[in-house]
Amino acid sequence: EYRKYEGRYDPDPLTVIGHYNGVPSLPTSGSYDVNEAYLELSVPIFAKSALGEKLDLSLAGRYSDYSTFGGEFTPKYGLRWQVTNDFVLRTSYAEGFRAPSIGELYGSAARADLQLFDPCSVGLGGTPPRGSAANCAALGVPGGFQQANSQISVTTGGNAELDPERSRSFSAGFVWSPWFGSNASWSERFDVEVTFYRHHIEGAIQAINAQTQLDLCVDTLDPLYCSGITRASTGAVSSFNNRLTNLGSIKTDGWDVDLFWTLPQTEIGQFKLGWQNTFVGRYEALGAAGQKQPQEPGVEVADSSIPEWTSNATLSWNLSNWNASWTVRHISKLTEECGDVAAFPICSNQAEGTNELSATTFHDMQVGYKVDWMKGLQLSAGLNNVFDKDPPICLSCSLNGYDASTYDIPRGRYWYVRADLRF
């Protein structure tokens, strides 16, 4: 297989100088091509034996040659053991890579105003700076400096020197479809799926956390962290360049636990329940120089989070041409650092300087009808966020006091209509 990717961005002059939305954005363009060859094999080991119903081995390999960084071979191995008719064990191991995209390679600088706390600044309550006085002085920060604005403009953008991300992934689990849940009075089909996963990524393409970069610059004076940060004569940060790089590594593991239940058909219709859960046990990220990144399960930091538990449950109903569903989306609680806000009573735990974002649950509903006289026309109407739930207030977030990467935009309850036509 041969593929070629090309991309370009040509903003108008007002956008280039930042007069369109206050954020300067420069033109850019780039391209790359790739040649690939791959092979997939399915190897039956046994069937209908004393060890079970069936055991299959899957093997796959892919060689990719990118014009931007060269060639790479990635294998995948898997086993699927049908122990009985209603119980399956499965496991897989794979190596992979992700080539940087055109935007990551050639993207022009973009600016974001982030909520950052300068270690060289006196705190809001008059607390002394947490950074070394000698190091702050070496950076040109005068004594008694106090940060005037907690939002600091940070620019980020592409890096043509990026290497691909490389990964190793392992998963193991089972699927149980008990015989007593099939074609029974209470169940047409019942399935339980449990999977353990572990992923290890080397050279992950990200920008180092901006707060971490600022802290490490003050703590170490290392040009690796300080070269992109300049200060005005007052000591305030005047420019902050936070480009994409290949971080050291990301390690994460956890569990996916899913349940699917199809009830028997009745005069009032047929109901189905799907309940999908993800539990994150570990998330560790290290920068290219080994610096630990602040992200971890259950922590809100840098306008983003990794909840320890996320859950989606959907109850659907079908009767003739009618269908409906009710969906529940749950996000477990998070904890954030209050920073200077710890001096005010809005922080839930002032003694420890932390604030809790409570667990949040959203409800959505939808009703639909399939029109017979126009084959494939599905009409739907829905109401999302039925109970008008707001996301929890985030004291450390820079975007209107909430985490836009984890929660819905706080627009409250809203409805929609949709028509889908399939041929």
HELIX and SHEET records of a PDB file:
HELIX    1   1 PRO A   13  VAL A   16  1                                   4    
HELIX    2   2 ILE A  102  TYR A  106  1                                   5    
HELIX    3   3 ALA A  133  ALA A  138  1                                   6    
HELIX    4   4 TRP A  179  GLY A  181  5                                   3    
HELIX    5   5 ALA A  210  THR A  220  1                                  11    
HELIX    6   6 PRO A  223  CYS A  226  1                                   4    
HELIX    7   7 GLY A  339  ALA A  343  5                                   5    
SHEET    1   A14 TYR A   2  TYR A   9  0                                        
SHEET    2   A14 THR A  28  SER A  49 -1                                        
SHEET    3   A14 GLY A  52  TYR A  66 -1                                        
SHEET    4   A14 GLY A  70  THR A  84 -1                                        
SHEET    5   A14 PHE A  87  ARG A  98 -1                                        
SHEET    6   A14 GLU A 165  TRP A 176 -1                                        
SHEET    7   A14 ARG A 189  GLU A 202 -1                                        
SHEET    8   A14 SER A 249  THR A 262 -1                                        
SHEET    9   A14 GLN A 270  LEU A 286 -1                                        
SHEET   10   A14 TRP A 309  LEU A 319 -1                                        
SHEET   11   A14 TRP A 322  ILE A 331 -1                                        
SHEET   12   A14 THR A 360  VAL A 371 -1                                        
SHEET   13   A14 LEU A 377  ASN A 384 -1                                        
SHEET   14   A14 TYR A 414  LEU A 421 -1                                        
SHEET    1   B 2 ALA A 110  GLN A 115  0                                        
SHEET    2   B 2 GLN A 151  THR A 156 -1                                        
SHEET    1   C 2 ILE A 205  GLN A 206  0                                        
SHEET    2   C 2 THR A 245  ASN A 246 -1                                        
SHEET    1   D 2 ILE A 229  ARG A 231  0                                        
SHEET    2   D 2 VAL A 237  PHE A 240 -1                                        
SHEET    1   E 4 SER A 304  SER A 305  0                                        
SHEET    2   E 4 VAL A 299  VAL A 301 -1                                        
SHEET    3   E 4 LEU A 334  GLU A 337  1                                        
SHEET    4   E 4 THR A 354  LEU A 357 -1                                        
END                                                                             
